[in-house]
Amino acid sequence: MNYTHDDYQKAVDVIRQKTTQQPTIGLVLGSGLGSLADTLANATAIPYSEIPGWPTSTVHGHAGRLVIGELEGHTVVAQQGRAHFYEGYDMQTITFPIRVMHFLGINTLILTNAAGGVDPSYSVGDLMLINDHINFPGMTGSNPLMGPNDERIGPRFVGLAQAYDRELRTIARNIASANNIPLHEGVYAAVSGPSFETPAEIRMLRTIGANAVGMSTVHEVLVARHAGIRVLACSGITNVAIDHVDSKLETNHEEVLEAGKVIVPRLTTILTGVLRTLA
C-alpha cells in the first residue's frame, strides 16, 4: 500500500489529541522486550487500534500499544510491539509507524529485536549491537522504499554504508563496558519468516558473514534512514541457531519469549544509559 503525507498526518493528529508531549526519540521494542515502555514517566498509552492506518500485531509477546512519556530526560515514543511482514502486511504498512514517529518529530530511533544466534560463540541471553545488515526480503523485491517517493520526506535513493550510527554505537559499547554487560557487535540478517531457519540456511548465513538472524528491524532502518533519522539497533539473542539436521533441538516462539526475561534488564541498562548520555 502506498501511503501519502496526509495518511501519516491523520495518525499524528489522533496521537496529538491524546497527548501534548513532543517526542524526539523513538523506541521499537521487539518480542518479549516491551516492558521497557512500562517504565516511562508521565506516560500516555494508546492502543494501536485507535490510530488510523497503524498495523496491529497478531503475535504473542507484542502488547500493541504506543506509549509516549519521559525517560532519562527525553520525551520518548515507544512502540510496544511491532507488526511483521509474515503476518501478511506489506512493507509500507509495517513501516507506517516509523513514518508517523518521524512526523511526530523524532530525530533518533532505537530498535530492539529478538534474534537467533548464527555466530557459534553467541549464547542465549547475549546482546548484539547491529553494525550492518543483510536484507533478504529487499534483495527479492520487498523493500518499503519501493513505489512513489515523496521528496518532502527523503530522497529517492538512500545510502546505507553508515545505516547504524557510529556515535550511538560507541556510546552503547561504553555503557555496556561500564556495567560489565557482555555486548557483541555484528551483522543482522533479515528474513521474512515465520518459519525458523533450516540448518542449511544457518550454515549459509554464517558463511556470508551474518552473526544473528531475525524477522524484523531492517525495513524500519531503511525508512528511518530515508527520513534522515539516526539509528541504534540491538538484538537480544533468544535462541541459538541449529546448524545440523541431526540435532535434537528445535526452536520455538515460547523459547524466544522466555529468553526475553533474561535480556530485558541488560538491554534496559544499556538503552537508558545511552539516553542519559544524550540528555
Sequence and secondary structure as in RCSB ss.txt:
>XXXX:A:sequence
MNYTHDDYQKAVDVIRQKTTQQPTIGLVLGSGLGSLADTLANATAIPYSEIPGWPTSTVHGHAGRLVIGELEGHT
VVAQQGRAHFYEGYDMQTITFPIRVMHFLGINTLILTNAAGGVDPSYSVGDLMLINDHINFPGMTGSNPLMGPND
ERIGPRFVGLAQAYDRELRTIARNIASANNIPLHEGVYAAVSGPSFETPAEIRMLRTIGANAVGMSTVHEVLVAR
HAGIRVLACSGITNVAIDHVDSKLETNHEEVLEAGKVIVPRLTTILTGVLRTLA
>XXXX:A:secstr
    HHHHHHHHHHHHHH     SEEEEE TT GGGGGG EEEEEEEGGGSTT     STT   EEEEEEETTEE
EEEEES   GGGT  HHHHTHHHHHHHHHT SEEEEEEEEEE STT  TT EEEEEEEEEHHHHTT  TT S   
TTT  SS   TT S HHHHHHHHHHHHHTT  EEEEEEEE   SS   HHHHHHHHHTT SEEESSSHHHHHHHH
HTT EEEEEEEEEEE    TT      HHHHHHHHHHHHHHHHHHHHHHHHHH 
